[in-house]
Amino acid sequence: MQNELRKSYDSEGWSLISQIEPSAVGCALCPGSEDKTKETFRIEDEKGKWIVRSIVDPYPLTHPSIFKIKENERIYETFSAHGWSEIVTETRDHAKELHELSADEIKNILLVYINRVKELQKRENVEFIGILKDNLHIEFNHSYSRIFTLPIVPEYIKEKINKFNDYLFKNEKCLYCDLIKKEKESPRFIFENDSFIAFVPFSQINNYEVWILPKKHYQSITDLSTFEVFTLAETIKNILSRLKAALSPFQYGMAFYIKPKNEKDFHFHIKIFQKTIPPTLKESYGINLCKLTPENVAKILRGK
């Protein structure tokens, strides 16, 4: 069965129904396993070896299938989880984690994100692009992150956009630009450099939640200059180092929020937060991820 997006009976929430289970055979992300995966982009060192590599996701959240609604009978709304899902291998070193990489190495990962977002934005039925990272190693025992597209905008993102637009209408200025000015002087401030600021939000949803915002009003990670990409890498490195010192066990999730395709404006930002259980998809974008279909669960519980 192909993954499906199903809408809730009594809310605007969506569930992603997935039945794809990770394989336990070897590490498909390590050097020497390149023939096991389909590459989409890479950054190489001076010797021609890849140092960061993106591939077609072996356990995809979404598929480049025909986009069509399968069932729409008032209380049922479902269609195939159309889109593209890619894995970014963040380092050649199987034992290294993102927080252990240098700012220059993290910069290369961000450059891969930028390349893939630019490419995926050109494809049909792409309304939303998500970038997710955690260190729970659910699919691979290797440092990686995931980029995926959806043919819908998740309700949680719509809420953020609506709040942004409402503030813009009432105050004629950007909510996040105002936050930068106010949080810089608040007791929630953590860190800043030339291009970015990091703080704990006033009403955090998750423990140890940190927001990273560009000081300039950018809609997407693709708007950043080369220098700003490095300063973002520096900021991520700084915050992960602080979280590593504070958390035991050190488990975190990270999500990137960029402007959905058909929205007029938004302020790009990143959220990093303490993780205890998977999946990061729910905490980051408000989408439930279910590994069994409701029909299979009912079958199990019926005993048939």
C-alpha positions in Angstrom: 0.0 0.0 0.0 1.1 3.5 -0.8 1.2 6.1 2.0 -2.0 8.1 2.4 -3.0 11.5 3.9 -6.3 11.2 5.7 -8.2 14.1 7.2 -9.7 14.0 10.7 -13.5 13.6 11.0 -13.9 16.5 13.4 -10.9 18.8 13.0 -8.7 20.2 10.3 -5.8 17.9 11.3 -4.2 15.4 8.9 -2.7 11.9 9.5 0.0 10.4 7.4 -0.7 6.6 7.2 2.6 4.8 6.5 3.3 1.1 6.4 7.0 1.3 5.3 9.3 -0.2 7.9 13.1 0.4 8.0 15.4 -2.4 7.0 18.0 -3.6 9.5 20.5 -4.6 6.8 23.7 -2.6 7.0 24.0 1.2 6.8 22.8 2.6 3.5 24.3 6.0 4.2 27.9 5.1 4.8 30.6 5.4 2.1 30.8 2.3 0.0 27.0 1.9 0.0 26.3 4.5 -2.6 24.9 1.9 -5.1 22.1 1.1 -2.6 20.5 4.5 -3.0 19.6 7.0 -5.7 21.5 10.2 -5.3 19.9 13.6 -5.9 22.7 16.0 -5.0 26.2 16.1 -3.4 28.9 18.4 -2.1 32.4 17.1 -2.6 35.8 17.8 -1.1 38.9 18.8 -3.1 39.6 15.1 -3.8 36.2 14.5 -5.3 34.7 12.5 -2.4 31.3 13.5 -1.2 31.1 15.2 2.2 27.3 15.7 2.2 24.9 13.8 0.1 21.1 13.8 -0.6 19.3 10.7 -1.8 15.8 9.5 -2.6 14.3 8.5 0.8 14.3 4.6 1.0 11.5 5.0 3.6 9.6 7.9 2.1 6.9 9.9 3.8 5.6 11.0 0.4 5.7 9.5 -3.2 5.9 11.1 -6.6 2.7 9.3 -7.6 -0.3 10.5 -9.5 -2.0 13.1 -7.4 -5.7 12.4 -7.0 -8.3 12.3 -4.3 -9.4 8.7 -3.7 -12.4 9.2 -1.5 -14.3 12.3 -0.6 -17.7 11.5 0.9 -18.5 14.2 3.4 -16.8 12.6 6.4 -14.0 10.9 4.5 -11.2 12.8 2.8 -8.1 10.9 1.7 -5.6 10.9 -1.1 -2.2 9.4 -1.9 0.6 11.1 0.0 1.9 12.7 -3.2 5.3 14.4 -3.1 9.0 13.9 -2.8 11.0 12.7 0.2 14.8 12.8 0.4 17.4 11.9 3.0 20.4 14.2 3.6 23.5 12.2 4.8 25.2 14.9 6.9 28.7 13.3 7.2 30.7 10.4 5.9 31.6 9.5 9.5 29.2 6.9 10.8 30.1 7.7 14.4 29.7 11.5 14.2 26.6 13.5 15.1 25.5 16.9 13.9 26.5 18.7 17.1 30.0 17.3 16.7 30.5 18.8 13.3 32.2 22.2 12.7 30.3 25.3 11.6 31.9 24.8 8.1 30.6 21.2 8.0 27.1 22.3 9.1 27.2 25.0 6.4 27.6 22.4 3.7 24.5 20.6 5.0 22.6 23.8 4.8 23.8 24.3 1.2 22.4 20.9 0.4 19.0 21.9 1.9 19.0 25.1 -0.2 19.7 23.2 -3.4 17.0 20.6 -2.7 14.4 23.2 -1.7 15.0 25.2 -4.8 14.7 22.1 -7.0 11.6 20.7 -5.2 9.8 24.0 -5.4 9.7 23.7 -9.2 7.7 20.4 -9.1 4.0 20.0 -9.5 1.6 19.9 -6.5 4.2 21.1 -4.0 2.4 23.3 -1.6 4.6 22.8 1.4 8.3 21.8 2.0 9.4 20.5 5.4 13.0 20.0 6.7 13.3 17.7 9.7 16.1 16.6 11.9 16.4 14.5 15.1 19.0 12.3 16.6 16.8 9.4 17.6 18.0 7.3 14.6 14.7 5.8 13.8 15.4 4.8 10.2 19.2 4.9 10.1 22.0 4.6 12.7 23.8 7.5 11.0 23.5 11.2 11.2 20.8 12.3 8.7 17.9 14.7 8.1 14.9 14.6 5.9 13.4 16.9 3.3 9.9 16.2 2.1 7.0 17.9 0.2 3.3 17.8 0.6 0.3 18.7 -1.7 -1.3 20.4 1.3 -0.3 22.9 3.9 -0.6 21.3 7.4 -3.1 22.9 9.7 -0.4 23.8 12.3 1.4 25.8 9.5 -1.8 27.4 8.5 -2.3 28.6 12.1 1.2 30.1 12.1 0.5 31.8 8.8 -2.9 33.1 10.0 -1.3 34.5 13.2 1.4 36.1 11.0 -1.1 37.7 8.6 -3.4 38.9 11.4 -0.5 40.6 13.2 0.6 42.1 9.8 -2.9 43.5 9.2 -3.3 45.0 12.6 0.2 46.4 13.1 1.5 46.8 9.6 4.7 45.0 10.4 6.0 41.5 10.7 5.3 39.5 13.9 8.7 37.8 13.8 10.6 41.0 13.1 9.0 42.5 16.2 9.9 39.4 18.2 13.5 39.8 17.3 13.5 43.3 18.8 11.7 42.3 21.9 13.3 39.0 22.7 16.7 40.4 22.3 16.1 42.4 25.5 14.1 39.7 27.3 15.2 37.1 29.9 14.5 34.4 27.3 17.4 35.6 25.0 20.2 33.0 24.4 22.5 34.0 21.6 23.0 36.2 18.5 25.5 36.9 15.8 25.5 39.2 12.8 22.6 37.5 11.1 20.6 35.4 13.6 19.1 35.5 17.0 18.1 32.5 19.3 15.7 32.6 22.2 13.2 30.5 24.1 9.7 31.4 23.1 7.4 33.0 25.7 4.9 30.1 25.4 7.0 27.1 24.6 5.3 23.9 23.4 8.2 21.6 24.1 10.8 21.5 26.9 14.0 23.3 26.0 12.4 24.8 22.9 14.6 27.3 21.1 13.7 29.5 18.1 16.3 30.7 15.6 15.3 33.7 13.5 17.2 35.6 10.7 17.4 39.3 11.6 16.5 40.2 8.1 13.0 39.4 6.8 13.6 36.3 4.7 10.8 34.0 3.6 13.0 30.9 3.1 16.4 29.4 3.7 17.0 29.9 0.0 17.1 33.7 0.5 20.3 33.6 2.6 23.6 34.8 1.3 26.8 32.7 1.6 27.8 34.6 4.7 24.4 34.2 6.3 24.5 30.4 5.6 27.7 30.2 7.6 26.3 32.3 10.4 23.2 30.1 10.5 25.5 27.1 10.8 27.4 28.9 13.6 24.0 29.5 15.4 22.8 25.9 15.1 26.2 24.6 16.3 26.0 27.0 19.3 22.5 26.0 20.3 23.1 22.3 19.9 26.2 22.6 22.1 24.2 24.3 24.8 21.5 21.7 24.6 24.1 18.9 24.8 25.3 20.4 28.1 21.8 20.7 29.5 20.1 17.5 28.5 20.6 13.9 29.6 19.9 12.0 27.5 20.7 14.5 24.7 17.8 14.0 22.4 16.4 16.8 20.2 14.3 17.6 17.1 14.8 20.4 14.7 12.3 21.8 12.1 12.7 24.5 9.4 9.7 26.7 8.6 9.7 28.3 5.2 6.9 30.1 3.3 4.4 27.7 1.7 4.1 28.1 -2.0 0.9 30.1 -2.3 1.3 32.3 0.7 2.3 36.0 0.1 4.7 36.4 2.9 6.3 34.7 6.0 9.4 35.0 8.1 11.7 31.9 7.8 12.7 30.4 11.1 13.9 27.2 12.8 12.7 25.4 16.0 15.0 23.1 18.0 13.5 21.3 21.0 14.0 18.4 23.4 12.8 15.0 22.1 11.6 12.1 24.1 9.6 10.0 21.7 9.2 9.8 17.9 8.0 11.1 15.5 9.3 14.6 15.0 6.7 15.1 12.3 3.9 15.6 14.8 5.8 18.1 17.0 7.2 20.0 14.1 4.3 20.3 11.6 1.3 18.9 13.5 0.9 15.8 11.2 0.2 12.5 12.9 2.3 9.6 11.6 0.7 6.2 11.9 2.5 3.0 11.0 -0.7 0.9 10.7 -3.9 1.7 8.7 -7.1 2.1 10.8 -8.4 -0.9 8.9 -5.5 -3.1 9.9 -5.8 -2.0 13.5 -9.5 -2.9 13.6 -8.8 -6.3 12.0 -6.2 -7.0 14.7 -8.6 -6.0 17.5 -11.4 -8.0 16.0 -9.1 -11.0 16.0 -9.6 -11.6 12.3 
